[in-house]
Amino acid sequence: MSLRPAATAFAATIAQYISTVGKANSDMCWAIVAAEAVAAGLRLMGGKETVEEFASQELLDCCKEHETECYTYSLKKAFKWIEENGIREKGDYPFLAKKCMCRPKGKELTVGAERIKGIAEVNSLDTIELMKAVVRQPVAGR
């Protein structure tokens, strides 16, 4: 199975981010990485022909609702949020490149939101364990 579509989608998202926000504001990269890792993991696990694009904006807006500006956040906490709340597709919650008010999911979106079933930390220096993790789930570095 080729990962080229996943890599292309990730590169396009990062390119959009850089052109929209600029290199100076990196306080939302964690949201993009978390959303793209979930998409890549689903592609690996389900053998889907197309790569879902998930709403990094939803993570930015909803993981820490009390924040009024972009903020740094742990990928582990972002994955935990996705596990508990699910994540919408990008079309349902477009990327705006700034922190906005969280838009709660309606009942229909809560049911349809993509979820992950768990998170685990892997020693990035242990190549064998890292490769085993890549086969089972999304993996993101910090």
C-alpha positions as CSV (number, residue, x, y, z in Angstrom):
1,M,0.0,0.0,0.0
2,S,1.4,3.3,-1.0
3,L,1.6,6.1,1.5
4,R,2.2,8.7,-1.2
5,P,-1.4,10.1,-1.0
6,A,-1.1,10.5,2.8
7,A,2.3,12.3,2.4
8,T,0.9,14.5,-0.3
9,A,-2.1,15.5,1.8
10,F,0.1,16.2,4.8
11,A,2.5,18.3,2.7
12,A,-0.5,20.3,1.2
13,T,-1.9,21.0,4.7
14,I,1.5,22.2,6.0
15,A,2.0,24.3,2.8
16,Q,-1.5,25.9,3.4
17,Y,-0.6,26.5,7.0
18,I,2.7,28.2,6.2
19,S,1.2,30.4,3.5
20,T,-1.8,31.4,5.6
21,V,-0.1,31.9,9.0
22,G,3.6,32.3,8.3
23,K,6.5,30.5,9.9
24,A,6.4,32.7,13.0
25,N,3.2,31.3,14.5
26,S,3.9,27.7,15.3
27,D,1.4,27.4,18.1
28,M,-1.1,25.4,16.1
29,C,1.3,22.9,14.5
30,W,0.3,20.3,17.1
31,A,-3.3,20.4,15.9
32,I,-2.3,19.8,12.3
33,V,0.0,17.0,13.2
34,A,-2.6,15.3,15.4
35,A,-5.3,15.5,12.7
36,E,-3.0,14.3,9.9
37,A,-1.6,11.4,12.1
38,V,-5.2,10.2,12.6
39,A,-5.9,10.4,8.9
40,A,-2.7,8.5,8.1
41,G,-3.4,5.8,10.7
42,L,-6.9,5.2,9.3
43,R,-5.4,4.9,5.8
44,L,-3.0,2.3,7.1
45,M,-5.5,0.3,9.1
46,G,-8.5,0.4,6.7
47,G,-6.8,0.4,3.4
48,K,-8.9,3.3,2.2
49,E,-8.2,4.6,-1.2
50,T,-8.6,8.3,-0.2
51,V,-7.2,10.0,2.8
52,E,-9.7,11.7,5.1
53,E,-8.8,15.3,6.0
54,F,-9.7,16.0,9.6
55,A,-10.4,19.3,11.3
56,S,-7.2,20.5,12.9
57,Q,-9.2,23.7,13.5
58,E,-11.6,21.8,15.7
59,L,-8.7,20.7,17.9
60,L,-7.3,24.2,18.1
61,D,-10.7,25.6,19.0
62,C,-12.0,22.9,21.4
63,C,-9.1,21.3,23.2
64,K,-8.7,24.3,25.4
65,E,-11.9,26.3,25.0
66,H,-10.9,29.0,27.5
67,E,-7.9,30.1,25.4
68,T,-8.4,33.1,23.2
69,E,-5.3,32.8,21.1
70,C,-3.3,30.0,19.6
71,Y,-1.4,27.9,22.1
72,T,1.0,25.0,22.3
73,Y,-0.4,21.7,23.4
74,S,0.7,18.1,23.8
75,L,0.0,15.6,21.0
76,K,-0.8,13.0,23.6
77,K,-3.5,15.3,25.0
78,A,-4.8,16.0,21.5
79,F,-5.1,12.3,20.7
80,K,-6.9,11.8,24.1
81,W,-9.3,14.5,23.1
82,I,-10.0,12.8,19.8
83,E,-10.5,9.5,21.6
84,E,-13.1,11.0,23.9
85,N,-14.8,13.4,21.5
86,G,-14.1,12.3,18.0
87,I,-12.9,14.6,15.2
88,R,-14.9,16.0,12.3
89,E,-13.8,16.1,8.7
90,K,-12.2,19.3,7.5
91,G,-15.2,20.2,5.3
92,D,-17.4,20.3,8.4
93,Y,-15.0,22.5,10.4
94,P,-12.6,24.4,7.9
95,F,-9.1,25.6,8.8
96,L,-9.1,29.3,9.6
97,A,-5.5,29.6,10.9
98,K,-6.6,31.4,14.1
99,K,-8.1,30.4,17.4
100,C,-11.9,30.7,17.4
101,M,-14.8,29.7,19.6
102,C,-15.4,26.0,19.8
103,R,-18.4,24.9,17.8
104,P,-19.9,21.9,19.6
105,K,-20.9,18.9,17.6
106,G,-24.6,18.3,17.0
107,K,-26.0,14.9,17.6
108,E,-25.5,13.8,14.0
109,L,-21.8,14.9,14.0
110,T,-21.1,13.3,17.3
111,V,-22.2,9.9,15.9
112,G,-20.3,10.4,12.6
113,A,-17.1,11.9,14.1
114,E,-14.0,9.7,13.7
115,R,-12.6,8.3,16.9
116,I,-9.4,6.6,17.8
117,K,-9.3,3.7,20.2
118,G,-6.3,4.5,22.3
119,I,-2.9,6.1,22.5
120,A,0.4,4.8,23.6
121,E,3.9,6.2,24.0
122,V,6.7,4.6,22.1
123,N,10.4,5.1,22.6
124,S,11.4,6.8,19.3
125,L,15.0,5.5,19.7
126,D,13.7,1.9,19.6
127,T,13.3,1.3,15.9
128,I,11.6,-2.1,16.3
129,E,9.0,-0.8,18.7
130,L,8.4,2.3,16.6
131,M,7.8,0.2,13.5
132,K,5.3,-2.0,15.4
133,A,3.5,1.1,16.5
134,V,3.3,2.5,13.0
135,V,1.5,-0.6,11.8
136,R,-1.1,-0.5,14.6
137,Q,-2.0,3.2,14.9
138,P,-1.2,6.9,14.1
139,V,2.3,7.9,15.3
140,A,3.4,11.5,15.8
141,G,6.7,12.8,17.1
142,R,7.3,15.6,19.5
